[in-house]
Amino acid sequence: MTELSLSAESIQGDFFQLDHPHAVVNLQRKQHVQIHAERLQVGNASIDHPDMTLEISTRPSLLITSEQLKMPDYQVRRPRIYLDYRLQTRQPLMTVDAEVKAMQDEVWGKFQVYCQLPTQASQETWQCNDGLYHDVRSHIPFNLTVMPTWHTASNTKASRGLELQLAVKDAKFSDAAGLHAAERLTGVMHIAAHEVANGWRWQGVFEWQQGELFWQPFYFAEGNKRFEIRGLYASPILEIEAATLSLQGVGTLHSQSRFNLDSQRFEFLKLDAKDVDFNGLYQSFIQPLLPDSVFGQLKVNGKADWSFEAKGLQPVKFQLDVADATVEDQRGKFGFAHLNAHIPWDYDQPQQISMGYASGHVLKIPLGKTQWQANVNRFSITSPTLSLPVLDGALIFEDVSAAWIHQSMVWHLKMDMQPISMRTFSQALGWPVMRGEIKGQIPLVTYANHALRMDGEMQLSLFKGQVALSDLEVDDPLGAVPKLHANLRMREIDMGEITRTFNFGSITGKLEGDVQHLRLQNWKPVSMNAVIQTADGPFEKKVSQRAVENITALGGEGTAAALQRTFLRFFKQFGYEKMGLSCELRGDVCKMGGVEQIPGGFVIVKGEGIPSVNVNGYTEYVSWKDMLARMRRITDSNSKMIVK
């Protein structure tokens, strides 16, 4: 006999099963055994058609190789497992090498680990050191300790258990899509589990000492963080009975959930946090979800309580309580001080929310102390009235109604503007001080499909006249590039009030004008048909020499002021019949016009009486940017009249 062959249906141990093994012993090499099998099963890992070489000597060893190892969610190729039994320690040393990648990834990485195996594998500690996973995007050194345990309860038999500790130091990784990444990550994970009648009861502690972690859309920077979790696993349900996450600079968050491993969905989820830092909560969890919205660049402080509950993919409860907080948009669009809010929501039960602040602003407009209450019923919110103090007046909103429909917000309201002084309004915006007041009513304002619409007219009273805004439409008002369309009508505006306000020089008379099809993009004009001119009527029509100079400067190159007689240039005031300008704006080019056309140009000021003056323009097309620059320089009025 030169060879001995042994076969079996299966061989089973505490942690493995070998299907259809076939061993060949070469009797001429008695210390060498070659083993082939159909499958080697270790936990959820399965090695197909393993080849095993067993050396039986004073230092026994076992080498297991294969082309493929199957694991849930991972592909493993060319695994190599080598066991070297040391007589002096009576413990085998196991070395594992393989090429590994996630199922959805295209990058293969190298995996290796060295484990000191106990003599009694089911009862003593497994110690694995100098572990490493490395690929083009990742470098994760780790140590692993595995301890089998047995738990005994009263009147029951002992059950299997396991304790595991995984430590990583200065690890880094990223995935192909860039949605998950870490740098210099150092931490320890402890997990313990034991078998119960209906599954496995388990608990874990995750301690993160240093490093940065990005898990789309959340980013966690340096700082001590601790995550404790416990629950029950009964296939296919993973029950998380309690989870606690402690974040430096935020506070402590608690959670309960039930996750179905077959459907890969949460059947139940509950989160809550008490007395957390509002700024830390915003930076870690709220801002990443709303980076491009109006709430994407805020500076906040204060304290907050927060809770959330969902069944399946359907939210069922939510509550946010904010105490004495400050919210400030870093772009200067809005801000609120001493903000308090109670915002509950329940899918099945109507709730009442309340909000208030001591002071605030929108753009540069100050807001007074405000309190607001509303009723929320599932995905709609209503409030009969809301008073918003603004400067020395107020905006009164009535019949406020909003709803979340088809993943978009829809709302409408009516507005009554109590008189706001133009003096305080212009001072707040840093404009020259104006007289008069703003007041009016808006029958209906609606917002739907990311667009705001106003029905009716908003009437403004200023410069002893009336300004009416109508046909207002704003597309994507809270977006990066809002677009506005409106029509503007001015009547009975006192020219004396305007010219005194803007230090333009003196002009008496009444002004009227129309701005049709005004279009703003990102709040800058891109199109309009504007006509502004003096009104007819039995009132004094005089223009000062300084005003003539400024009108001439406003017209730019090719604009001339002509006096009736040369010596009359010494007069300080002149009579006029009418004056006006028009602009057809398209893009950045304005087609200019006046009150009359003349050969090669247009009339801006048409003189009348003695003494009188005419101002003519000869440049038909001008840049809108240049026009704005002239307006900013107009009070300096360095232009000189051309006397003919």
C-alpha positions, 0 to 999 in steps of 0.5 A: 500500500502506498496511499490511504484515502478517507471520505465523509459526508461532513465534519462539524465543529463548534464554528465550522462545517466541512462538506464531502471532505476527501483526504489522501494520505501518502504512506511514503510521506506519512507526515503529509495529508492532502484534503479536498472538499466541496465546501468549508462553512465558517459562520456566514462565510463559505469557501467553495472547493477548498484545497487543504494541505496538512503537515503532521510533524513536530510543528503541525501546520494546515494551509487552506486555499481556494479561488473564491470565498462567499460572504454577504455583501462582499466578494473574496477571491484567492483566500489563503488561510495558514495555521501553524501549531506551536508546541511551546505555546500549545496555540496555533497561529492563524494567518489570513490573506485574501483579496476583498471588495464590496459587491457594488464596488470595482476596487479590490483591496488586500486583507490580512490578519494574524490571530493567536488561536486558543487551545479551546476555541469555544471557550477561550479568547481569540486574539487577532493583531496587526490586521490591515485592509488596504486599497487605492482609497483606504488604509485601515489598520485594526486589532480584533479580540473575540471571546466566546462566552456562556450565559446561564439564567435561573432554571435554564440551560447555558446559552452561547455568547460572544464578545468582540472588540475592534480597535482602529488607529489612524484609519482612512477610507472613502467609497467610489461615489465619495458619499462616505469617507474618513481621515485619521479615524481612531476608535474602539468598538465593543460588541457582546451578544448571547443566544436567547430562546427567540434569537440573540440579545446584544449590546455595543459601545462605540468610542471615537477618540479622534479623526474626521468622518463624512457620511453623506450628508453629515460631517463629524469633525474632531472630538470625543463621541460615544455611541451605546446601543442594545437590542434583540435580533430575531431573524429577519428583525433587528430590534434596537431597544435603546441607542444613545449618541453623545456628541461633543458640542451637541449633546446626547441623542436617544433612539429606538428602532426596528429594522427588517433585514430582508426588506432593508427598511425601518419598520419603526424609528424614534429619535429624541434629544433633550437640552441640546446645543442648538448650534451643534444640532444645526451644524451636524444634522440640520444644515447638511440636509438643507445646504442650498436652501434659505436655511443653509447658511445660518449662525445660531445659538440657544438650546433645543429639544427635538423628537421624531417618530416614524413607522415604515417610511411614514413620519408619524410624530415630530416636535421641536422646542427652541428656547431663547435662541438667536438665528442669523443668516450669514448672508444678511437676509434675515435674523431673529433674536431671543427666538422661542418656538414650540412646534409639535406635529402628529400624523393622527392628531391636530396640533397647535404651534407657537413661535415668537421673537423679541426682535429681528430683521428681514434684509435691513428692515427691523422687525418688532416683537412678534408672537404667532400661533397656528393650527397644524393638521397633518400636512396643512397649517392655518392661522386666522391672523398674524401681526408682524411689527415693521419699523413704526407700522405693521404687516397684518396677515390674514387667512394664512394657509399652507400645505405640503402637496406633492413634495412641494409647499403651497400657501396663500394669505391676505395682507394689510399694510399699516402705515410705515413711515418712508423716513424710517424705511429709507433710513433703515435701508441707508437711502436718502431720507424720504417723506410720506408713508407706505400703506396698502392692501393685497387681496391675495398672495399665493405660493405654489410650484416654487412661484409667488403670485400677487392678486390685485395692487399694492398701493404706496403713498410717498412723495405726496403721490401714489405708487401702485405695484401690480401683476407681481410674480416671483419664481423661486424666491428662496432659490439661488437665482430668483426671477421677478415680474411686475408692473409699476405705476406712479401718479401725482408724485411731487417733483419738489419732494424728490429733488430735495430728497436726492439733492438733485437741484430744484424741480417743481411740478408733478411726475407720473410714470409707468414701468411695464413688464419689469423683469428682475433676475437675481434682483437685478433688472434685465428687461423693462419698458419704462416711461417717466415724465412730468404731468400736465396741469395748472401748477408751476413748472420750474427747473434750477440750473443745478437740476439742468446740469444733473439732467445733462450729466444723466444723459451722458455723452451727446447730451446738451442744454441750450439756453434761449439767449446767451446772457440768460445762463446767469439765471438760477431757474428756468421754465419748462413745458415738459420733461421726461425719459424713457428706457426700453431695457433688454439685457444690459442695453437701454434704448433711450427716449424723451418727451419728443423726437428730434433729428438725430436724438430726443428732447429730455427737457422742453423749455417754455417761457422766459427764461427757459432751457432745452435739454436734448439727448443724442445717444440712443443706446446706453449701457444700464451699468453706465446709467446706474453709475451716472445716477450714483455720481449725479449729486456731484454734478461736475457736468457743465452746460453747453450754451448755444 
